[in-house]
Amino acid sequence: AHHPYSFFLAPAVSVSDPNFVPLSDLSRLERALDAVFGAYGVNRRLSLYLTEYGYETNPPNPFRGVAPRAQSLYLDEAGYMAWRDPRVRALAQFLLYDSAPDTRFPPGSQRYWSTFQTGLRYQNGVAKPSLGSYRLPLYLPDPVVSRGRPTLVWAMLRPAPHGSSQQARVQWQPSSGGAFRTLSTVTTDNPNGVLTARLQLPGAGVVRVAWTSPSGRLVYSRRVGVRARGA
């Protein structure tokens, strides 16, 4: 088990300290574990369970944290990165609600805000942008549109029944505005609801994923902007 926090850095940013293992540098931990077993002649590769991960937001914490919309983007990117590593078995969000400030210290002081504001909701229950994006994460590793070059779309249908077959629609809206149109209906049998699609996007604009739950509820991902190469 490991907590691969990146704190205020984007998930893909590497850290030079060789003794620190954020999500972008999980290979350091994997190599170290393999070396320990190898020293005893054991050929074993342990799986990793990332049992705590999150980003504090400002607001409410005025001293540290990222903007709420950045938290939304970073958590989706982190989900994609964890999925891409075959040794990662789980990535757990910490927290659902922001922790209450530490009232032993004066309001507005750093110690007052020394608790965790990594929730998907503020302490009063109001949703941050990350609540919706965590429900149905969407990430495009390379959101640049090129003619003849497909774009990878990655998403996860978290509310879907575990192990069920599901369909979701990848939709696109041009940068000039107008209605979204469905580019592809993607079927996934992944037990965790992960779906991937490589699609030729029509041009610059916005991509989202739409999914209808078994109960009939329509759920949308966050919107991800795509731009034309050279723009």
N, C-alpha and C positions, 0 to 999 in steps of 0.2 A: 504494500500500500504506500502511496506517495501523494503529496500535495504539491502539484507543479505550478504554484502561483507565479504569475508574471507581474503582479502588482499594477503599475500604471503603464507597462509596456504592452504592445500588441502581442498576441500569442506567438506569432512567427518570429519575433525579434530574439536573436541569440544573445546570451549573456557571456561575457568573457571569463568570469570567475569559474574555474574548472570544478569547484566544490559546490556550485549552485546548479540545480537542475530544474529550470522552468520547462514548460511544455515544449518549447522549441528545441530543447537540448536533452530530451529523454534518452537519446542514444548514450549519453554519459553514464546514466544509471544502468542501462542495459549492458553496456560493456563491463562495468564494474561487477555486476552480478555474475555475468558469464565468467569473468576472470576468477572470482571467488570459487565457483564450482570447478573451473578448469584447473585450479591449483591443486585440487584433490582428485583430479582425473575423472570428474563427473561431467558428462556431456548433457547438461540440463539447462533449458531456457525458461526462466520463470515468466509468467504473465504479470502484467502490471494492473493494479486497481487504483485509479486516481480518485481517491475517496473524498477529496475536498478541493474545490476550485471556484473562483469567482473574482469579480472586480468591484471594488468600492466605487461609489458614485459621489460626485460633487455637483449639485446638492445631493444629500443634506450635509455631507462632511466638507466644511470649507477649507480644510488643511490638506486633504489627500483624496485621490480618487479621479476617475475619468468622467466625462460627460455621460449622462444617461444613454444617449443614442450610441455613443462609442461602446458602452457596456453591451448594448444589444448586438452590435456588429462583432465585438470580440468574442462573445460567448458562442455565436454561430461559427466563427472561424475556429475556435477551440474544439467544438464538436467535430468539425471536419478533420482537424489534425489528429484528434484522438482516434477517430474511425480509421484513418489512413495507416496508423501504426498497428501492425498485426498482433503486437504483444499487449496492447491495451484492451482490457476486458470491460472497463467501466469508467465513466467520468461523471462525478456527482457534483451538482450545483450546491454551493454554500453562499447564501441562505435563501429562504423564500421571502421572509420579512426582514427588513433592517433591524439590527439590534438597537435597543434603547440606549441613549447616551449614558455615560457614567455620572450619575448625579452627585457623587461624592466630591466632584470638582466644579468650579464655577462654570456656568453656561457660557458657551462660546470659546472656552479654552481648549487647547490641544488635548489635554487629558480628558476633558468632558467628551470629546469625540474619539477617544481611544478604542471604542468598541467597533464592531464590524458593520459597515453599511453596504454589504455585498448582496442584499436581497433583490429579488425580482419585483418586490413591492416595498414602498416606504413603510415606516413603522406604523403609520395610520391606516395602512391597507390600500392606499392609492397605488395603482399599477404603474410601474416604470415601463418604458418601451420594450425592455427585455422580457417582460412577462409573455407578450404575444409572440415574440421571436423565438423564445425558448420553447414555447408550445409547438411551433412548427419551424425549426431552423432552416435557413436557406443560405448557401454560400457558393459563390462562383470564384474559384481560385484565380481565374484570369478574365476579368470582366471587360475584355477588349474584343470588339467584333471585327473579324477580318473575312473577306470574301473567300469562300472555299475552305474555311478553317472552323470546325465545330467548337462550340463553347461547352465546357463541362458544367453541368448544373447538379449540385448536391443538396439534398434535403433530408429531413427526418420527420416522420409522422409520429411524434411522441404519443399522442392520445390514442393511436390505433391499438386494437387488441393485440397482445403479444403473439407473434407467430402467425398472424393472419395475412392473407393476400389482400393487397390494397391497390387502388388506382388513384392517381393524382394528376392534375393538369398543370403543365408548365405554360404560363401565359406571358405575353409581351405587350407592352404599350409603347408606341413611338414617342420620341422626345418631343414631338410637336403636340402631343396630347391625344385625346380621343379615347375610345374604349379599348380595354384589354382584349386580346384575342388568343385563343388557345393554339399553341404551336405543336404540342404533343401531349397525349395521354399516356402516362407511364405506369406500368404495373410493377409492384415490388412484392416479393415473397420473403424479404429479409425479416428475421424474427424481431428486429428492433425498429422496423419501419423505415430503414434507410433506403433512399432511392437515388439513382444517378441516371443522368441522360446527357448525351453529347448531341447538341443541336446546333444547326446553322441559324443564328439569330438574324432577323431581317435587317437590323441596323441599330443605331444608337437608340436608347430608350430605357425602359424599366422592365425588369423580370420579376415575377412572383409565382408562387405555387399555390394552387387552390385544391383543397381536399374536402370531400363530404364524408362525415363520420357515419358509422352504421346507424346512428340515431337520426340522421338527416341534417345535422348541423354543418354548415359551411364554414370552413376555417381557412384563413389566408396566412401565408408567410409574410415577413416584412418585404418591402420592395428593395430591389438591388439595381442600382443604376449601371448601365453598360454604355460604353462609348466606342466610337469608330476608331480604328487604328489611325494614328496621325492627328486625331482631333485634340 
